Amino acid sequence: MKRKVFKYKAVYYLAISTTIILMLISLFAFISLFTDSNFFKLLITLFTLIISLFSFVNLIEKYNKAVFYLNINLGVFAFFLGLKLFFTGISFQSKTFQFFIIIIIISTIINLYKIQDVDFGSEIDRIGKKED
């Protein structure tokens, strides 16, 4: 039996591509810190980069906590985009607002189609037992 994290492969590929995109955004934000250094920005960028790497590895290996780390990653990005929108004003034509809405939609799709009870250990227990 193959390990599955989501019900459909399309959702799995959406999660992988989202993780890669968020990892690249975090990496470029980390690189941009060399011109404008800020301690708070450094902490947030390193945190999002580490969580993006965790979620990417967990999704590739299809571990139990893959959706958990992806939700943390999307939540952190949505939180800081929401703060930016709150302090700068919400404009429906701004790229920040569009990216915020896309993150919310992706988070909804991922949580809607995740497999609820992932039990990979029971397969090992059933080896050698006859099932009718």
Backbone as XML, in Angstrom:
<?xml version="1.0"?>
<chain id="A" units="angstrom">
  <residue number="1" name="MET">
    <atom name="N" x="0.839" y="-1.180" z="0.000"/>
    <atom name="CA" x="0.000" y="0.000" z="0.000"/>
    <atom name="C" x="0.884" y="1.244" z="0.000"/>
  </residue>
  <residue number="2" name="LYS">
    <atom name="N" x="0.605" y="2.145" z="-0.896"/>
    <atom name="CA" x="1.379" y="3.379" z="-0.981"/>
    <atom name="C" x="0.944" y="4.355" z="0.104"/>
  </residue>
  <residue number="3" name="ARG">
    <atom name="N" x="1.897" y="5.137" z="0.520"/>
    <atom name="CA" x="1.579" y="6.192" z="1.476"/>
    <atom name="C" x="0.847" y="7.310" z="0.747"/>
  </residue>
  <residue number="4" name="LYS">
    <atom name="N" x="-0.217" y="7.805" z="1.359"/>
    <atom name="CA" x="-0.971" y="8.909" z="0.783"/>
    <atom name="C" x="-1.186" y="9.969" z="1.858"/>
  </residue>
  <residue number="5" name="VAL">
    <atom name="N" x="-1.014" y="11.196" z="1.463"/>
    <atom name="CA" x="-1.255" y="12.311" z="2.367"/>
    <atom name="C" x="-2.552" y="13.003" z="1.989"/>
  </residue>
  <residue number="6" name="PHE">
    <atom name="N" x="-2.858" y="13.033" z="0.682"/>
    <atom name="CA" x="-4.068" y="13.673" z="0.173"/>
    <atom name="C" x="-4.892" y="12.661" z="-0.613"/>
  </residue>
  <residue number="7" name="LYS">
    <atom name="N" x="-6.166" y="12.965" z="-0.789"/>
    <atom name="CA" x="-7.048" y="12.057" z="-1.527"/>
    <atom name="C" x="-6.722" y="12.026" z="-3.009"/>
  </residue>
  <residue number="8" name="TYR">
    <atom name="N" x="-6.295" y="13.155" z="-3.561"/>
    <atom name="CA" x="-6.044" y="13.252" z="-4.996"/>
    <atom name="C" x="-4.597" y="13.667" z="-5.254"/>
  </residue>
  <residue number="9" name="LYS">
    <atom name="N" x="-4.042" y="13.194" z="-6.363"/>
    <atom name="CA" x="-2.673" y="13.550" z="-6.721"/>
    <atom name="C" x="-2.544" y="15.028" z="-7.061"/>
  </residue>
  <residue number="10" name="ALA">
    <atom name="N" x="-3.583" y="15.609" z="-7.628"/>
    <atom name="CA" x="-3.536" y="17.032" z="-7.989"/>
    <atom name="C" x="-3.328" y="17.904" z="-6.750"/>
  </residue>
  <residue number="11" name="VAL">
    <atom name="N" x="-3.948" y="17.537" z="-5.649"/>
    <atom name="CA" x="-3.783" y="18.302" z="-4.407"/>
    <atom name="C" x="-2.364" y="18.119" z="-3.874"/>
  </residue>
  <residue number="12" name="TYR">
    <atom name="N" x="-1.827" y="16.916" z="-4.029"/>
    <atom name="CA" x="-0.439" y="16.659" z="-3.620"/>
    <atom name="C" x="0.527" y="17.522" z="-4.428"/>
  </residue>
  <residue number="13" name="TYR">
    <atom name="N" x="0.334" y="17.584" z="-5.733"/>
    <atom name="CA" x="1.197" y="18.413" z="-6.573"/>
    <atom name="C" x="0.997" y="19.897" z="-6.288"/>
  </residue>
  <residue number="14" name="LEU">
    <atom name="N" x="-0.220" y="20.302" z="-5.951"/>
    <atom name="CA" x="-0.470" y="21.689" z="-5.545"/>
    <atom name="C" x="0.287" y="22.009" z="-4.266"/>
  </residue>
  <residue number="15" name="ALA">
    <atom name="N" x="0.295" y="21.077" z="-3.313"/>
    <atom name="CA" x="1.007" y="21.285" z="-2.051"/>
    <atom name="C" x="2.509" y="21.348" z="-2.282"/>
  </residue>
  <residue number="16" name="ILE">
    <atom name="N" x="3.034" y="20.475" z="-3.130"/>
    <atom name="CA" x="4.474" y="20.485" z="-3.427"/>
    <atom name="C" x="4.867" y="21.793" z="-4.102"/>
  </residue>
  <residue number="17" name="SER">
    <atom name="N" x="4.100" y="22.210" z="-5.105"/>
    <atom name="CA" x="4.445" y="23.448" z="-5.815"/>
    <atom name="C" x="4.296" y="24.665" z="-4.917"/>
  </residue>
  <residue number="18" name="THR">
    <atom name="N" x="3.297" y="24.674" z="-4.050"/>
    <atom name="CA" x="3.132" y="25.778" z="-3.099"/>
    <atom name="C" x="4.310" y="25.845" z="-2.137"/>
  </residue>
  <residue number="19" name="THR">
    <atom name="N" x="4.748" y="24.700" z="-1.668"/>
    <atom name="CA" x="5.889" y="24.669" z="-0.750"/>
    <atom name="C" x="7.156" y="25.169" z="-1.427"/>
  </residue>
  <residue number="20" name="ILE">
    <atom name="N" x="7.361" y="24.772" z="-2.673"/>
    <atom name="CA" x="8.542" y="25.240" z="-3.402"/>
    <atom name="C" x="8.487" y="26.747" z="-3.611"/>
  </residue>
  <residue number="21" name="ILE">
    <atom name="N" x="7.322" y="27.260" z="-3.968"/>
    <atom name="CA" x="7.177" y="28.706" z="-4.188"/>
    <atom name="C" x="7.407" y="29.472" z="-2.885"/>
  </residue>
  <residue number="22" name="LEU">
    <atom name="N" x="6.833" y="28.995" z="-1.782"/>
    <atom name="CA" x="7.026" y="29.681" z="-0.501"/>
    <atom name="C" x="8.471" y="29.581" z="-0.025"/>
  </residue>
  <residue number="23" name="MET">
    <atom name="N" x="9.129" y="28.468" z="-0.345"/>
    <atom name="CA" x="10.534" y="28.324" z="0.004"/>
    <atom name="C" x="11.388" y="29.315" z="-0.797"/>
  </residue>
  <residue number="24" name="LEU">
    <atom name="N" x="11.071" y="29.478" z="-2.068"/>
    <atom name="CA" x="11.809" y="30.436" z="-2.893"/>
    <atom name="C" x="11.565" y="31.876" z="-2.424"/>
  </residue>
  <residue number="25" name="ILE">
    <atom name="N" x="10.342" y="32.179" z="-2.043"/>
    <atom name="CA" x="10.053" y="33.518" z="-1.521"/>
    <atom name="C" x="10.851" y="33.773" z="-0.247"/>
  </residue>
  <residue number="26" name="SER">
    <atom name="N" x="10.911" y="32.779" z="0.635"/>
    <atom name="CA" x="11.685" y="32.923" z="1.871"/>
    <atom name="C" x="13.173" y="33.070" z="1.571"/>
  </residue>
  <residue number="27" name="LEU">
    <atom name="N" x="13.656" y="32.317" z="0.601"/>
    <atom name="CA" x="15.065" y="32.386" z="0.241"/>
    <atom name="C" x="15.419" y="33.753" z="-0.341"/>
  </residue>
  <residue number="28" name="PHE">
    <atom name="N" x="14.567" y="34.271" z="-1.224"/>
    <atom name="CA" x="14.824" y="35.599" z="-1.788"/>
    <atom name="C" x="14.693" y="36.691" z="-0.729"/>
  </residue>
  <residue number="29" name="ALA">
    <atom name="N" x="13.786" y="36.506" z="0.236"/>
    <atom name="CA" x="13.687" y="37.470" z="1.334"/>
    <atom name="C" x="14.940" y="37.431" z="2.201"/>
  </residue>
  <residue number="30" name="PHE">
    <atom name="N" x="15.497" y="36.228" z="2.385"/>
    <atom name="CA" x="16.738" y="36.107" z="3.153"/>
    <atom name="C" x="17.899" y="36.772" z="2.418"/>
  </residue>
  <residue number="31" name="ILE">
    <atom name="N" x="17.957" y="36.599" z="1.109"/>
    <atom name="CA" x="19.016" y="37.231" z="0.317"/>
    <atom name="C" x="18.875" y="38.747" z="0.327"/>
  </residue>
  <residue number="32" name="SER">
    <atom name="N" x="17.639" y="39.239" z="0.330"/>
    <atom name="CA" x="17.438" y="40.694" z="0.341"/>
    <atom name="C" x="17.812" y="41.314" z="1.683"/>
  </residue>
  <residue number="33" name="LEU">
    <atom name="N" x="17.987" y="40.516" z="2.716"/>
    <atom name="CA" x="18.386" y="41.054" z="4.018"/>
    <atom name="C" x="19.810" y="41.582" z="4.018"/>
  </residue>
  <residue number="34" name="PHE">
    <atom name="N" x="20.609" y="41.192" z="3.041"/>
    <atom name="CA" x="21.988" y="41.680" z="2.984"/>
    <atom name="C" x="22.048" y="43.172" z="2.646"/>
  </residue>
  <residue number="35" name="THR">
    <atom name="N" x="21.028" y="43.699" z="1.981"/>
    <atom name="CA" x="21.005" y="45.128" z="1.678"/>
    <atom name="C" x="20.312" y="45.921" z="2.779"/>
  </residue>
  <residue number="36" name="ASP">
    <atom name="N" x="19.270" y="45.329" z="3.379"/>
    <atom name="CA" x="18.520" y="46.010" z="4.430"/>
    <atom name="C" x="18.410" y="45.070" z="5.611"/>
  </residue>
  <residue number="37" name="SER">
    <atom name="N" x="19.309" y="45.239" z="6.579"/>
    <atom name="CA" x="19.331" y="44.309" z="7.707"/>
    <atom name="C" x="18.359" y="44.756" z="8.795"/>
  </residue>
  <residue number="38" name="ASN">
    <atom name="N" x="17.568" y="43.811" z="9.257"/>
    <atom name="CA" x="16.599" y="44.046" z="10.308"/>
    <atom name="C" x="16.498" y="42.742" z="11.099"/>
  </residue>
  <residue number="39" name="PHE">
    <atom name="N" x="16.656" y="42.793" z="12.414"/>
    <atom name="CA" x="16.691" y="41.581" z="13.228"/>
    <atom name="C" x="15.349" y="40.849" z="13.204"/>
  </residue>
  <residue number="40" name="PHE">
    <atom name="N" x="14.244" y="41.576" z="13.314"/>
    <atom name="CA" x="12.925" y="40.962" z="13.296"/>
    <atom name="C" x="12.656" y="40.289" z="11.954"/>
  </residue>
  <residue number="41" name="LYS">
    <atom name="N" x="13.031" y="40.966" z="10.883"/>
    <atom name="CA" x="12.856" y="40.406" z="9.545"/>
    <atom name="C" x="13.722" y="39.159" z="9.362"/>
  </residue>
  <residue number="42" name="LEU">
    <atom name="N" x="14.908" y="39.180" z="9.944"/>
    <atom name="CA" x="15.802" y="38.018" z="9.870"/>
    <atom name="C" x="15.190" y="36.810" z="10.578"/>
  </residue>
  <residue number="43" name="LEU">
    <atom name="N" x="14.631" y="37.017" z="11.761"/>
    <atom name="CA" x="14.014" y="35.912" z="12.492"/>
    <atom name="C" x="12.826" y="35.326" z="11.740"/>
  </residue>
  <residue number="44" name="ILE">
    <atom name="N" x="11.978" y="36.178" z="11.228"/>
    <atom name="CA" x="10.796" y="35.709" z="10.503"/>
    <atom name="C" x="11.200" y="34.989" z="9.226"/>
  </residue>
  <residue number="45" name="THR">
    <atom name="N" x="12.178" y="35.526" z="8.508"/>
    <atom name="CA" x="12.630" y="34.902" z="7.267"/>
    <atom name="C" x="13.261" y="33.549" z="7.522"/>
  </residue>
  <residue number="46" name="LEU">
    <atom name="N" x="14.099" y="33.448" z="8.538"/>
    <atom name="CA" x="14.703" y="32.155" z="8.869"/>
    <atom name="C" x="13.644" y="31.148" z="9.327"/>
  </residue>
  <residue number="47" name="PHE">
    <atom name="N" x="12.678" y="31.605" z="10.108"/>
    <atom name="CA" x="11.607" y="30.720" z="10.560"/>
    <atom name="C" x="10.798" y="30.189" z="9.378"/>
  </residue>
  <residue number="48" name="THR">
    <atom name="N" x="10.410" y="31.064" z="8.461"/>
    <atom name="CA" x="9.629" y="30.609" z="7.307"/>
    <atom name="C" x="10.453" y="29.715" z="6.386"/>
  </residue>
  <residue number="49" name="LEU">
    <atom name="N" x="11.740" y="29.992" z="6.266"/>
    <atom name="CA" x="12.596" y="29.145" z="5.440"/>
    <atom name="C" x="12.735" y="27.751" z="6.050"/>
  </residue>
  <residue number="50" name="ILE">
    <atom name="N" x="12.909" y="27.676" z="7.353"/>
    <atom name="CA" x="13.037" y="26.375" z="8.020"/>
    <atom name="C" x="11.727" y="25.594" z="7.953"/>
  </residue>
  <residue number="51" name="ILE">
    <atom name="N" x="10.606" y="26.261" z="8.186"/>
    <atom name="CA" x="9.303" y="25.588" z="8.111"/>
    <atom name="C" x="9.015" y="25.146" z="6.676"/>
  </residue>
  <residue number="52" name="SER">
    <atom name="N" x="9.411" y="25.953" z="5.691"/>
    <atom name="CA" x="9.232" y="25.559" z="4.296"/>
    <atom name="C" x="10.046" y="24.313" z="3.967"/>
  </residue>
  <residue number="53" name="LEU">
    <atom name="N" x="11.269" y="24.261" z="4.462"/>
    <atom name="CA" x="12.088" y="23.069" z="4.238"/>
    <atom name="C" x="11.491" y="21.845" z="4.930"/>
  </residue>
  <residue number="54" name="PHE">
    <atom name="N" x="11.010" y="22.004" z="6.167"/>
    <atom name="CA" x="10.362" y="20.896" z="6.869"/>
    <atom name="C" x="9.143" y="20.397" z="6.104"/>
  </residue>
  <residue number="55" name="SER">
    <atom name="N" x="8.312" y="21.326" z="5.650"/>
    <atom name="CA" x="7.097" y="20.902" z="4.941"/>
    <atom name="C" x="7.441" y="20.252" z="3.602"/>
  </residue>
  <residue number="56" name="PHE">
    <atom name="N" x="8.480" y="20.737" z="2.918"/>
    <atom name="CA" x="8.880" y="20.136" z="1.652"/>
    <atom name="C" x="9.377" y="18.707" z="1.855"/>
  </residue>
  <residue number="57" name="VAL">
    <atom name="N" x="10.239" y="18.506" z="2.841"/>
    <atom name="CA" x="10.767" y="17.164" z="3.096"/>
    <atom name="C" x="9.656" y="16.218" z="3.541"/>
  </residue>
  <residue number="58" name="ASN">
    <atom name="N" x="8.770" y="16.689" z="4.407"/>
    <atom name="CA" x="7.665" y="15.851" z="4.861"/>
    <atom name="C" x="6.695" y="15.516" z="3.741"/>
  </residue>
  <residue number="59" name="LEU">
    <atom name="N" x="6.488" y="16.425" z="2.821"/>
    <atom name="CA" x="5.605" y="16.130" z="1.687"/>
    <atom name="C" x="6.252" y="15.142" z="0.727"/>
  </residue>
  <residue number="60" name="ILE">
    <atom name="N" x="7.537" y="15.292" z="0.479"/>
    <atom name="CA" x="8.219" y="14.374" z="-0.426"/>
    <atom name="C" x="8.238" y="12.966" z="0.167"/>
  </residue>
  <residue number="61" name="GLU">
    <atom name="N" x="8.537" y="12.846" z="1.456"/>
    <atom name="CA" x="8.593" y="11.543" z="2.110"/>
    <atom name="C" x="7.218" y="11.039" z="2.544"/>
  </residue>
  <residue number="62" name="LYS">
    <atom name="N" x="6.202" y="11.893" z="2.438"/>
    <atom name="CA" x="4.816" y="11.579" z="2.791"/>
    <atom name="C" x="4.683" y="11.132" z="4.247"/>
  </residue>
  <residue number="63" name="TYR">
    <atom name="N" x="5.241" y="11.940" z="5.135"/>
    <atom name="CA" x="5.141" y="11.682" z="6.562"/>
    <atom name="C" x="3.793" y="12.145" z="7.100"/>
  </residue>
  <residue number="64" name="ASN">
    <atom name="N" x="3.494" y="11.750" z="8.336"/>
    <atom name="CA" x="2.217" y="12.086" z="8.954"/>
    <atom name="C" x="2.037" y="13.591" z="9.158"/>
  </residue>
  <residue number="65" name="LYS">
    <atom name="N" x="3.112" y="14.291" z="9.493"/>
    <atom name="CA" x="3.040" y="15.708" z="9.845"/>
    <atom name="C" x="3.207" y="16.639" z="8.643"/>
  </residue>
  <residue number="66" name="ALA">
    <atom name="N" x="3.101" y="16.137" z="7.439"/>
    <atom name="CA" x="3.326" y="16.968" z="6.257"/>
    <atom name="C" x="2.300" y="18.097" z="6.155"/>
  </residue>
  <residue number="67" name="VAL">
    <atom name="N" x="1.051" y="17.778" z="6.373"/>
    <atom name="CA" x="0.001" y="18.798" z="6.276"/>
    <atom name="C" x="0.114" y="19.785" z="7.430"/>
  </residue>
  <residue number="68" name="PHE">
    <atom name="N" x="0.536" y="19.307" z="8.588"/>
    <atom name="CA" x="0.720" y="20.184" z="9.743"/>
    <atom name="C" x="1.764" y="21.261" z="9.456"/>
  </residue>
  <residue number="69" name="TYR">
    <atom name="N" x="2.926" y="20.852" z="8.943"/>
    <atom name="CA" x="3.973" y="21.822" z="8.631"/>
    <atom name="C" x="3.559" y="22.742" z="7.480"/>
  </residue>
  <residue number="70" name="LEU">
    <atom name="N" x="2.839" y="22.212" z="6.525"/>
    <atom name="CA" x="2.362" y="23.058" z="5.427"/>
    <atom name="C" x="1.355" y="24.086" z="5.932"/>
  </residue>
  <residue number="71" name="ASN">
    <atom name="N" x="0.498" y="23.686" z="6.858"/>
    <atom name="CA" x="-0.454" y="24.636" z="7.445"/>
    <atom name="C" x="0.252" y="25.723" z="8.250"/>
  </residue>
  <residue number="72" name="ILE">
    <atom name="N" x="1.295" y="25.347" z="8.978"/>
    <atom name="CA" x="2.069" y="26.359" z="9.705"/>
    <atom name="C" x="2.706" y="27.337" z="8.719"/>
  </residue>
  <residue number="73" name="ASN">
    <atom name="N" x="3.268" y="26.798" z="7.652"/>
    <atom name="CA" x="3.923" y="27.626" z="6.644"/>
    <atom name="C" x="2.929" y="28.599" z="6.002"/>
  </residue>
  <residue number="74" name="LEU">
    <atom name="N" x="1.799" y="28.073" z="5.567"/>
    <atom name="CA" x="0.782" y="28.932" z="4.955"/>
    <atom name="C" x="0.208" y="29.922" z="5.967"/>
  </residue>
  <residue number="75" name="GLY">
    <atom name="N" x="0.061" y="29.493" z="7.211"/>
    <atom name="CA" x="-0.461" y="30.377" z="8.248"/>
    <atom name="C" x="0.463" y="31.540" z="8.545"/>
  </residue>
  <residue number="76" name="VAL">
    <atom name="N" x="1.763" y="31.268" z="8.597"/>
    <atom name="CA" x="2.730" y="32.345" z="8.851"/>
    <atom name="C" x="2.711" y="33.351" z="7.696"/>
  </residue>
  <residue number="77" name="PHE">
    <atom name="N" x="2.709" y="32.847" z="6.471"/>
    <atom name="CA" x="2.660" y="33.752" z="5.323"/>
    <atom name="C" x="1.358" y="34.552" z="5.302"/>
  </residue>
  <residue number="78" name="ALA">
    <atom name="N" x="0.237" y="33.890" z="5.579"/>
    <atom name="CA" x="-1.054" y="34.592" z="5.583"/>
    <atom name="C" x="-1.110" y="35.624" z="6.709"/>
  </residue>
  <residue number="79" name="PHE">
    <atom name="N" x="-0.541" y="35.295" z="7.860"/>
    <atom name="CA" x="-0.553" y="36.227" z="8.986"/>
    <atom name="C" x="0.215" y="37.506" z="8.658"/>
  </residue>
  <residue number="80" name="PHE">
    <atom name="N" x="1.423" y="37.353" z="8.117"/>
    <atom name="CA" x="2.219" y="38.544" z="7.839"/>
    <atom name="C" x="1.710" y="39.317" z="6.625"/>
  </residue>
  <residue number="81" name="LEU">
    <atom name="N" x="1.126" y="38.623" z="5.663"/>
    <atom name="CA" x="0.484" y="39.347" z="4.568"/>
    <atom name="C" x="-0.746" y="40.093" z="5.070"/>
  </residue>
  <residue number="82" name="GLY">
    <atom name="N" x="-1.493" y="39.475" z="5.992"/>
    <atom name="CA" x="-2.653" y="40.138" z="6.578"/>
    <atom name="C" x="-2.261" y="41.363" z="7.381"/>
  </residue>
  <residue number="83" name="LEU">
    <atom name="N" x="-1.146" y="41.264" z="8.130"/>
    <atom name="CA" x="-0.661" y="42.435" z="8.859"/>
    <atom name="C" x="-0.266" y="43.562" z="7.914"/>
  </residue>
  <residue number="84" name="LYS">
    <atom name="N" x="0.402" y="43.184" z="6.821"/>
    <atom name="CA" x="0.796" y="44.202" z="5.847"/>
    <atom name="C" x="-0.425" y="44.857" z="5.224"/>
  </residue>
  <residue number="85" name="LEU">
    <atom name="N" x="-1.441" y="44.048" z="4.912"/>
    <atom name="CA" x="-2.670" y="44.613" z="4.352"/>
    <atom name="C" x="-3.397" y="45.484" z="5.368"/>
  </residue>
  <residue number="86" name="PHE">
    <atom name="N" x="-3.368" y="45.085" z="6.632"/>
    <atom name="CA" x="-4.050" y="45.853" z="7.668"/>
    <atom name="C" x="-3.421" y="47.230" z="7.860"/>
  </residue>
  <residue number="87" name="PHE">
    <atom name="N" x="-2.088" y="47.287" z="7.845"/>
    <atom name="CA" x="-1.421" y="48.557" z="8.093"/>
    <atom name="C" x="-1.297" y="49.432" z="6.851"/>
  </residue>
  <residue number="88" name="THR">
    <atom name="N" x="-1.296" y="48.856" z="5.676"/>
    <atom name="CA" x="-1.178" y="49.664" z="4.466"/>
    <atom name="C" x="-2.526" y="49.960" z="3.822"/>
  </residue>
  <residue number="89" name="GLY">
    <atom name="N" x="-3.556" y="49.261" z="4.245"/>
    <atom name="CA" x="-4.873" y="49.465" z="3.654"/>
    <atom name="C" x="-5.151" y="48.391" z="2.609"/>
  </residue>
  <residue number="90" name="ILE">
    <atom name="N" x="-6.386" y="47.941" z="2.606"/>
    <atom name="CA" x="-6.758" y="46.858" z="1.691"/>
    <atom name="C" x="-7.178" y="47.456" z="0.355"/>
  </residue>
  <residue number="91" name="SER">
    <atom name="N" x="-6.453" y="47.085" z="-0.669"/>
    <atom name="CA" x="-6.790" y="47.449" z="-2.036"/>
    <atom name="C" x="-6.959" y="46.157" z="-2.812"/>
  </residue>
  <residue number="92" name="PHE">
    <atom name="N" x="-8.124" y="45.976" z="-3.423"/>
    <atom name="CA" x="-8.418" y="44.719" z="-4.108"/>
    <atom name="C" x="-7.555" y="44.497" z="-5.347"/>
  </residue>
  <residue number="93" name="GLN">
    <atom name="N" x="-6.930" y="45.536" z="-5.851"/>
    <atom name="CA" x="-6.070" y="45.390" z="-7.019"/>
    <atom name="C" x="-4.608" y="45.155" z="-6.653"/>
  </residue>
  <residue number="94" name="SER">
    <atom name="N" x="-4.273" y="45.221" z="-5.389"/>
    <atom name="CA" x="-2.867" y="45.068" z="-5.002"/>
    <atom name="C" x="-2.444" y="43.601" z="-5.092"/>
  </residue>
  <residue number="95" name="LYS">
    <atom name="N" x="-1.183" y="43.393" z="-5.391"/>
    <atom name="CA" x="-0.634" y="42.035" z="-5.509"/>
    <atom name="C" x="-0.599" y="41.338" z="-4.148"/>
  </residue>
  <residue number="96" name="THR">
    <atom name="N" x="-0.426" y="42.106" z="-3.093"/>
    <atom name="CA" x="-0.402" y="41.524" z="-1.753"/>
    <atom name="C" x="-1.760" y="40.922" z="-1.413"/>
  </residue>
  <residue number="97" name="PHE">
    <atom name="N" x="-2.823" y="41.628" z="-1.723"/>
    <atom name="CA" x="-4.168" y="41.120" z="-1.441"/>
    <atom name="C" x="-4.467" y="39.882" z="-2.288"/>
  </residue>
  <residue number="98" name="GLN">
    <atom name="N" x="-4.062" y="39.904" z="-3.557"/>
    <atom name="CA" x="-4.283" y="38.745" z="-4.424"/>
    <atom name="C" x="-3.503" y="37.529" z="-3.931"/>
  </residue>
  <residue number="99" name="PHE">
    <atom name="N" x="-2.271" y="37.731" z="-3.502"/>
    <atom name="CA" x="-1.464" y="36.640" z="-2.963"/>
    <atom name="C" x="-2.070" y="36.120" z="-1.661"/>
  </residue>
  <residue number="100" name="PHE">
    <atom name="N" x="-2.595" y="37.012" z="-0.834"/>
    <atom name="CA" x="-3.256" y="36.630" z="0.411"/>
    <atom name="C" x="-4.470" y="35.738" z="0.129"/>
  </residue>
  <residue number="101" name="ILE">
    <atom name="N" x="-5.278" y="36.105" z="-0.839"/>
    <atom name="CA" x="-6.467" y="35.320" z="-1.209"/>
    <atom name="C" x="-6.055" y="33.966" z="-1.776"/>
  </residue>
  <residue number="102" name="ILE">
    <atom name="N" x="-4.997" y="33.934" z="-2.584"/>
    <atom name="CA" x="-4.514" y="32.665" z="-3.142"/>
    <atom name="C" x="-4.040" y="31.736" z="-2.034"/>
  </residue>
  <residue number="103" name="ILE">
    <atom name="N" x="-3.344" y="32.270" z="-1.042"/>
    <atom name="CA" x="-2.883" y="31.448" z="0.083"/>
    <atom name="C" x="-4.066" y="30.889" z="0.865"/>
  </residue>
  <residue number="104" name="ILE">
    <atom name="N" x="-5.094" y="31.682" z="1.070"/>
    <atom name="CA" x="-6.284" y="31.209" z="1.786"/>
    <atom name="C" x="-6.987" y="30.115" z="0.987"/>
  </residue>
  <residue number="105" name="ILE">
    <atom name="N" x="-7.096" y="30.271" z="-0.320"/>
    <atom name="CA" x="-7.744" y="29.258" z="-1.163"/>
    <atom name="C" x="-6.936" y="27.962" z="-1.157"/>
  </residue>
  <residue number="106" name="ILE">
    <atom name="N" x="-5.619" y="28.067" z="-1.297"/>
    <atom name="CA" x="-4.771" y="26.867" z="-1.281"/>
    <atom name="C" x="-4.859" y="26.164" z="0.063"/>
  </residue>
  <residue number="107" name="SER">
    <atom name="N" x="-4.858" y="26.918" z="1.147"/>
    <atom name="CA" x="-4.971" y="26.326" z="2.481"/>
    <atom name="C" x="-6.307" y="25.598" z="2.643"/>
  </residue>
  <residue number="108" name="THR">
    <atom name="N" x="-7.367" y="26.172" z="2.113"/>
    <atom name="CA" x="-8.682" y="25.530" z="2.179"/>
    <atom name="C" x="-8.705" y="24.239" z="1.375"/>
  </residue>
  <residue number="109" name="ILE">
    <atom name="N" x="-8.151" y="24.261" z="0.179"/>
    <atom name="CA" x="-8.125" y="23.063" z="-0.671"/>
    <atom name="C" x="-7.296" y="21.964" z="-0.014"/>
  </residue>
  <residue number="110" name="ILE">
    <atom name="N" x="-6.156" y="22.319" z="0.518"/>
    <atom name="CA" x="-5.280" y="21.323" z="1.147"/>
    <atom name="C" x="-5.947" y="20.693" z="2.363"/>
  </residue>
  <residue number="111" name="ASN">
    <atom name="N" x="-6.596" y="21.485" z="3.180"/>
    <atom name="CA" x="-7.247" y="20.936" z="4.367"/>
    <atom name="C" x="-8.536" y="20.192" z="4.044"/>
  </residue>
  <residue number="112" name="LEU">
    <atom name="N" x="-9.144" y="20.521" z="2.928"/>
    <atom name="CA" x="-10.367" y="19.843" z="2.528"/>
    <atom name="C" x="-10.089" y="18.426" z="2.029"/>
  </residue>
  <residue number="113" name="TYR">
    <atom name="N" x="-8.976" y="18.245" z="1.331"/>
    <atom name="CA" x="-8.686" y="16.953" z="0.710"/>
    <atom name="C" x="-7.558" y="16.174" z="1.380"/>
  </residue>
  <residue number="114" name="LYS">
    <atom name="N" x="-7.202" y="16.527" z="2.598"/>
    <atom name="CA" x="-6.183" y="15.732" z="3.282"/>
    <atom name="C" x="-6.827" y="14.460" z="3.827"/>
  </residue>
  <residue number="115" name="ILE">
    <atom name="N" x="-6.010" y="13.421" z="3.947"/>
    <atom name="CA" x="-6.498" y="12.173" z="4.520"/>
    <atom name="C" x="-6.448" y="12.319" z="6.030"/>
  </residue>
  <residue number="116" name="GLN">
    <atom name="N" x="-7.573" y="12.055" z="6.680"/>
    <atom name="CA" x="-7.699" y="12.330" z="8.108"/>
    <atom name="C" x="-6.885" y="11.378" z="8.977"/>
  </residue>
  <residue number="117" name="ASP">
    <atom name="N" x="-7.027" y="10.099" z="8.755"/>
    <atom name="CA" x="-6.369" y="9.129" z="9.629"/>
    <atom name="C" x="-5.290" y="8.384" z="8.853"/>
  </residue>
  <residue number="118" name="VAL">
    <atom name="N" x="-4.085" y="8.883" z="8.954"/>
    <atom name="CA" x="-2.951" y="8.260" z="8.298"/>
    <atom name="C" x="-2.312" y="7.328" z="9.300"/>
  </residue>
  <residue number="119" name="ASP">
    <atom name="N" x="-2.349" y="6.013" z="9.005"/>
    <atom name="CA" x="-1.787" y="5.017" z="9.906"/>
    <atom name="C" x="-0.877" y="4.103" z="9.101"/>
  </residue>
  <residue number="120" name="PHE">
    <atom name="N" x="0.405" y="4.450" z="9.074"/>
    <atom name="CA" x="1.352" y="3.674" z="8.294"/>
    <atom name="C" x="1.886" y="2.475" z="9.069"/>
  </residue>
  <residue number="121" name="GLY">
    <atom name="N" x="1.769" y="2.487" z="10.375"/>
    <atom name="CA" x="2.311" y="1.410" z="11.180"/>
    <atom name="C" x="1.469" y="0.153" z="11.157"/>
  </residue>
  <residue number="122" name="SER">
    <atom name="N" x="0.171" y="0.264" z="10.915"/>
    <atom name="CA" x="-0.687" y="-0.911" z="10.940"/>
    <atom name="C" x="-0.418" y="-1.838" z="9.764"/>
  </residue>
  <residue number="123" name="GLU">
    <atom name="N" x="0.126" y="-1.317" z="8.683"/>
    <atom name="CA" x="0.440" y="-2.163" z="7.537"/>
    <atom name="C" x="1.533" y="-3.165" z="7.896"/>
  </residue>
  <residue number="124" name="ILE">
    <atom name="N" x="2.489" y="-2.759" z="8.681"/>
    <atom name="CA" x="3.562" y="-3.651" z="9.105"/>
    <atom name="C" x="3.008" y="-4.742" z="10.028"/>
  </residue>
  <residue number="125" name="ASP">
    <atom name="N" x="2.033" y="-4.399" z="10.866"/>
    <atom name="CA" x="1.447" y="-5.375" z="11.763"/>
    <atom name="C" x="0.633" y="-6.439" z="11.015"/>
  </residue>
  <residue number="126" name="ARG">
    <atom name="N" x="0.138" y="-6.109" z="9.832"/>
    <atom name="CA" x="-0.699" y="-7.046" z="9.085"/>
    <atom name="C" x="0.111" y="-7.987" z="8.196"/>
  </residue>
  <residue number="127" name="ILE">
    <atom name="N" x="1.407" y="-7.841" z="8.145"/>
    <atom name="CA" x="2.227" y="-8.721" z="7.304"/>
    <atom name="C" x="2.190" y="-10.136" z="7.879"/>
  </residue>
  <residue number="128" name="GLY">
    <atom name="N" x="1.862" y="-11.085" z="7.041"/>
    <atom name="CA" x="1.808" y="-12.478" z="7.448"/>
    <atom name="C" x="0.469" y="-12.938" z="7.958"/>
  </residue>
  <residue number="129" name="LYS">
    <atom name="N" x="-0.459" y="-12.011" z="8.137"/>
    <atom name="CA" x="-1.802" y="-12.378" z="8.589"/>
    <atom name="C" x="-2.710" y="-12.497" z="7.386"/>
  </residue>
  <residue number="130" name="LYS">
    <atom name="N" x="-3.562" y="-13.483" z="7.426"/>
    <atom name="CA" x="-4.469" y="-13.725" z="6.313"/>
    <atom name="C" x="-5.713" y="-12.856" z="6.473"/>
  </residue>
  <residue number="131" name="GLU">
    <atom name="N" x="-6.013" y="-12.115" z="5.428"/>
    <atom name="CA" x="-7.203" y="-11.271" z="5.441"/>
    <atom name="C" x="-8.205" y="-11.822" z="4.445"/>
  </residue>
  <residue number="132" name="ASP">
    <atom name="N" x="-9.433" y="-12.005" z="4.878"/>
    <atom name="CA" x="-10.469" y="-12.522" z="3.993"/>
    <atom name="C" x="-11.405" y="-11.452" z="3.567"/>
  </residue>
</chain>
